[in-house]
């Protein structure tokens, strides 16, 4: 599974638009360190990274709806979700599947960042 450039850019833009870019891991090494701490059960020591958190939320939702085939290639979780799932009902907070998959997790993570005292 791999985000396409369009959706990875949209995810980064959504994080930036909500003022959370300063919380994103500075590089791959820091992102991996955070994952290792979380896997070891030491998540309180890991830095909050909204980009990786949103990535994981989106990947989980895509796997839940699409299935394990998504792990067999460079399938973008957002593209696949948009192709195979019906759009949200009229009047839903997120009007498109793309918005549901990107804005939904990022909006949720804003609340977590505020709760952790990382944002006003």
Phi, psi and omega in degrees: 000137180204129178298140171287162182301320182299313184282330174294318177296320179295322178294314178298319180295322179295320178293317179297317182297335180261009175075029182249008183300328181294346181267348182289139178309139184289333180201176181298326180298314180295321179297318179293319177303316179299317180297318180298315179300317179296317180294331179278000181080018181246041185298337178294340178271342182283148175282141178289120181238100183295333180293312180289324178297315178295318177306311183293322178296316181294315180299317179299314181295319179295317178296320179300320183268331185260323180106176187291344178305334183294341179273000184264003181189191181272055178279128176283126182297326180287314178302313182295319178297316180297324181289323193250352182246144178294150180294160177300154179294157178305139180086356178295150180306319178253119189279342180231160176297323179298314178295320178300317184282332182258304184291325180302303179298321182293319176299318178299319182290334174301316179300320178294317180298320178294315180301324180278357180078021182268348179218154177287000000 
